[in-house]
Amino acid sequence: MANGFSWGNDALTLRFEWDDGSPVTISSVEATTEYGGTVKAVLDHRIPIVEMEVAGTGHWIACDKLIHTTLGRDLRYVAHQESEDMARGVRRLDIEVAAPDQGVAVTVTYELPDGIPMFRTFATVRNAAVPAGDGKRQAPLSVEQITSWASAFGAPEGQRADLAAWKSIEGKYDWLAEGRWHAMPLRDYFPDMAEELTNVDPRGEHRVVSTSTWSTGRFAPLAIEESERFGLAWLFQVEHNGAWRWDIGEDTADAYMALTGPTSVDHGWAKNLEPGESFTTVPASVALGADFDGVVKAVTDYRRAMRTQPDHIDNARPRVIFNDYMNTIYGDPTTEKELPLIEAAAKVGIEIFCIDCGWYDDSGNWWPTVGEWLPSKTRFPGKKGLGEVIDAIRAAGMVPGLWLEPEVIGVKSPMADKLPDSAFFMRNGHRVVEQERYVLDLRSPEARRHLDAVVDRLVDEYGVGYFKFDYNVQPGIGTDVDSDSLGDGLLGHNRAYLDWVDGVHRRHPDLILENCSSGGMREDFAQTSRFQVQSTSDQQDFRLYPAIAATAPMMVLPEQAGSWAYPQSTMGVEESAVNINTTFLGRYFLSGYINRMSDEQRTLVEESIAQYKKYVQPVISSSTPFWPLGLPGWTDRVVSYGLYAPDYALVTVWDRDCEGGTVALNLPKYRGRETTVTPIFPDHGVDEWPVSWDAAHGRLAVRVPGDGYASRTFLVAPKA
């Protein structure tokens, strides 16, 4: 290539190249590793930095891939500009490319936070056609798909790229079964077809697609591509709370990856641009490292750096939460039920007390009556109504919280008739109805004003300091109101919702927000970057939950991951320990009738919170997740998850009725060092699990008893 430049910082460098007859491509990516080394992926197989289709164009190889587009191939370099946001510590690069004869100009943007080998990227396409002089209306530029990122996988310098050297680590999601991660060799997706004999790249792809608004309802918008042979790993994620797609595939010369938001073929999306109008893709982000652990650390650091409220009061010291729903009140709150729970919660050390669904309902059926958000008078019959309960929470030294499902209006809610049709998702003149709820369209000023008034009233009148924002339905493909396509209406709503959340934070900067969508159905970074707490599941079986809790930090920060613990008075010590350890290395998130427990049972909960505040709370916001036994499978009998804190590691082991025996936990960071190993929860009143440390291999051997459900959390501290 005749032209090129390098851009980046001390953590990551991108090399761009082009010539007069070729589009701009990335020729190499170089990144620092956790231990001070560097890795470099050389991309000899060149893919344009943006691939796109507009009406009237297509692929230059007949296929349904996100790459090989004729317009992507035809775009040519125009200019580039570097800048820096000093306040955020983020460098920015804008590269402008264009196809003037087709009236298309695109600016591809890269944002790189200081010291982190992971960057964000997105593209802005503009209709650059010159209006016709005869006054006739020109056809708009109709965009049907455009990538936020596309590149080859590459190989180390001097080695030949090889798809067979890679495996893909991907996550499947479902309600009550979030975070089921698995690894697949790429050659299992793409058989060797001898395509080089045809001189045409393969036409298929491994396509992962999410539709509507549960962005993690089926699959994770994140994957890791790892090659042990090459000593390279890529991590990529689509940062979007709606419809998205990512592909990996084979070109004859190398593997490729491509990320995008909604597309015409997958989501019924198209965006029409008149001359001078522009459209910006949803963001994606990409990390390069030497291995799985390296890119997990990179994405963890990136998430902390790129949060929209990085200095929020709750970030550094995530407070302990009690919520009255799971395996407890189940959406039937009353003054009589709440006051004993509030008293018990305060005594064991809870810092935030959240009243879940039903607080607004007088009918006895809280589901279809949501939307007006006025406190029930029958549930809270005292003179101060709900205020009596909230005052009790505050008097006990806790932050009061309320559940809201802001994006829906129940079909039996008074607001269903008070708001116009334009405030809702509509298709063919009908409101979209899903399980007795209408879905608000946050592009609507009326919908926004209603929700702003609700939040402001509850904060100003009651002093609510915590909201659990839930979301239990989704509106399908989109809305045809004020949109170029159904998918365009959906994308507009997705972005308007994020803007609404940003507005809540601007008006109430200390307000703590929890992101819940029937559990973990929206764990994308567009959402989680704006919330302090992330609900990981609605799973009610404590024997199944460890696999969900242990994998949650693949998608969210450890300090955000609110996995339910719901010990009950009917449980023994070991069952209670399994429950509590499920939340212990995340955001401590308690439920259960602690007011009905014996003194011994309540003391166990109190001790767990004290240990959490001593060992976890001070360090969790600077910790890095790791998995001593690898990412767990859904049915694994032994599950383990850990956090590397600055001065020690915390490791939880769950015995899920295994056969017993010794398990070897890998802590490679401490290889070659002597350590002390201390059980911190439960740390007395239970059988000891013998442990031994193998410094030479960095392994902790733990004797697991088997024959039942039990759990322990250990502190592993390297000696000076």
Buried (B, 14 or more C-beta within 10 A) or exposed (E): EEEBEEBBBEBBBBBBBBEEEBBBBBBBBBBBBBEEEEBBBBBBBBBBBBBBBBBEBBBEBEBBBBBBBBBBBBBBBBEBEEEEEEEBBBBBBBBBBBBEEBBBBBBBBBBBBEEBBBBBBBBBBBBBBEEEEEEEEEEBBBBBBBBBBBBBBBBBEEBEBBBBBBBBBBBBBBBBBBBBBEEEEBBEBBEEEEBEEEEEBBBBBBBBBBBBBBBBBBBBBBBBBBBEEBBBBBBBBBBBBBBBBBBBBBBBBBBBBBBBBBBBBBBBBBBBBEBEEBBBBBBBBBBBBBBBBBBBBBBBBBBBBBBEBEEBEBBEEBBBBBBBBBBBBBBBBBBEBBBEBBEBBBBBBBBBBBBBBBBBBEEEEBBBBBBBBBBBEEBBEEEEBBBBBBBBBBEBEBBBBBBBBBBBBBBBBEBBEEBEBBBBBBBEEEBBBBEBBBBBBBBBEBBBEBBBEBBEEBBEEBBBBBBBBBBBBBBBBBBBBEBBBBBBBBBBBBBBBBEBBEBBBEEBEEBBBBBBBBBBBBBBBBBBBBBBBBBBBBBEEBBBBBBBBBBBBBBBBBBBBBBBBBBBBEBEBBBBBBBBBBBBBBBBBBBBBBBBBEEEBBEBBBBBBEBBBEBBBBBBBBBBBBBBBEBBBBEBBBBBBBBBBEEBBBBBBBBBEBEBEEBEBBBEBBEEBEBEBBBBBBBEEBEEBEBEBEBEEBBBBBBBBBEBBBBBBBBBBBEE
